[in-house]
Amino acid sequence: MKKLLKALAGGLVTTSAATMLAACSNSKADSRDYEKSLTWMTTSEVQTLDQNKMVDTSSSEQATNVFEGLNHVDNNGKVEPGVATVSTVSKDGLTLTFKLRKDAKWSNGEPVTANDFVYSLRRVMDPKTQSQQQNNYQAVKNAPEVVAGKKSPTSLGVEAKDKHTLVVHLTHPVPYFKTLTASSWNPVSEKAVKKYGKKYGTASKYMVYNGPFVSTGWTGSNLSWKLKKNNYYWNKKNVKLNTVNYTVVKTPATDYTLYQSGKLDGAFLDTQASKQLKHQTGYRVFRSDRTEYLTYNVSQNKDMANVNLRRAFSMVLNRKELASTVGGANTVATTFTAPQETVNGMNFNKYFAEQNATSKYTEFNKKAGQALFDKALKELGKSKVEFTLGGDDDDLSKKVMEYVQSQLESTFGKKVEVHVQSMPKTTRVSNMLNGKYDVDFTGLTTGYNDPYAMLSVMMSGGNYNFGKWSNKQYDQYLTLSSEEMNVKKRLTDLVKAEQVLDDQQPLTPLYHDGQAWMVRRNVHGLVFNGSFDFRNTFVTK
């Protein structure tokens, strides 16, 4: 799954446009002499391998390589067949039929069937699963009733006509559904779930896989593991790597040292290293369809429920300075919508700007921010605001939180006190999901390349709407945009929704990720498409 918070800060990030590290294709490389392994890194721990429960980017990157859904995204960012070889849509747009390949298998040799996709979606929508992916499939027939516990998951509008024919019934046409099938709908083996019970997905050995690789050696808490070539993968002949050796490295200086000593084939760079190595061979920049932001717990913290306080915080943050401080390839975020999301090939953020849509409260304006802050204090009947700013314990997150703390305290003086709390990512995510925070630094990566993917998470009751913010007008715009097939009308609704977010500031966008890496020159065919995808990667000797 890729919306995930493909979703949260601290992990590797996602982009809607795939990036190749070499111009040569696999066909040209077939005559080469290959190395059979790659040594790679990520910046945070994997939380789970359960396809239906992933909420973080590190887990999602593993999913990209060990699972395959109906479709997947190719090297150019376009949707191409995965397990499904053919997909058709009825004239009214309400019925989608997918023909599955007959040679798709699980890593235990058993066939992947339409029932595995039916079971997976039913499991996602079952409230007992507590999946954070339910918003993606609200248009499937009976989905809202299933999520609310009013109907059985078996009533969901998805069925297996036979072993290799999957049918989905929608309540209304969905303009982005094909793209959605390339991201978060992976099959799940019901037999494996029943076999492993509560252990399913908690370690490499408690899983079966249907992607190019299988996970080995991940115990659920360790910081190193391997991806090994899946000998049952239908397209294994085109998978060149036998092994990808993974290590979690939270400090960029450390991973670059490992890269220099030959212990890593790729290393994430911090700002200083990025500037120093920018013109060196092997320097690569991966653009991400991701937004880093502050989320406010408006439902539990009375201070954060004040809209003028949130507006004030947003306006006194110098995003340009922050983006360059914490990374060598980041860009300023004045919208929550990530930079590479499109509607019928049209870049949404560019369209948003062309419509002269306002981003008033994401503009850097200390004087206006100070006036709003004083207004908020008066409304709250306070002379001072004190809160905890939480985030992950990696170096980048710490720098962001320290910057925000410094900006707020230097601007508002003794009227504000910010306590920074760094914690393991698993703890931070758990706290957010349970509403146990004041303000947190986090991030969201889209699961599919449509602005609705990002904006919909802030609808009332949304799984990633951590602070439980609610706005009827916002919900209305997003509901209309999810059903409107007329491109111009749909864009109008999406623009209006983004403007509501800017005005109300239930979250404060900070920057869009761009990752600077050093990658060895003999690594080819590496795709960065929401996550690093190694199915086409090869290493020459």
Salt bridges, closest charged atoms under 4 A:
ASP30 OD1 - LYS240 NZ 3.30
ASP33 OD2 - LYS541 NZ 3.79
GLU45 OE2 - LYS250 NZ 2.86
ASP50 OD2 - ARG123 NH2 2.74
ASP56 OD2 - LYS425 NZ 3.98
GLU68 OE2 - ARG535 NH1 2.89
GLU80 OE2 - HIS72 NE2 3.08
ASP103 OD1 - ARG101 NH1 3.94
GLU110 OE2 - LYS191 NZ 2.83
GLU159 OE1 - LYS161 NZ 3.84
GLU159 OE2 - HIS169 NE2 2.69
GLU190 OE2 - LYS194 NZ 3.10
ASP265 OD1 - ARG520 NE 3.35
GLU292 OE2 - ARG290 NE 2.59
ASP303 OD2 - LYS382 NZ 2.83
ASP374 OD1 - LYS415 NZ 2.96
GLU386 OE2 - HIS419 NE2 2.57
ASP392 OD1 - ARG428 NE 2.79
ASP393 OD1 - LYS250 NZ 3.09
GLU417 OE1 - LYS384 NZ 2.72
GLU417 OE2 - HIS419 NE2 3.66
ASP450 OD1 - ARG490 NH2 2.79
GLU483 OE2 - HIS172 NE2 3.80
ASP503 OD1 - ARG311 NH2 3.17
ASP513 OD1 - ARG290 NE 3.56
ASP533 OD2 - ARG535 NE 3.31
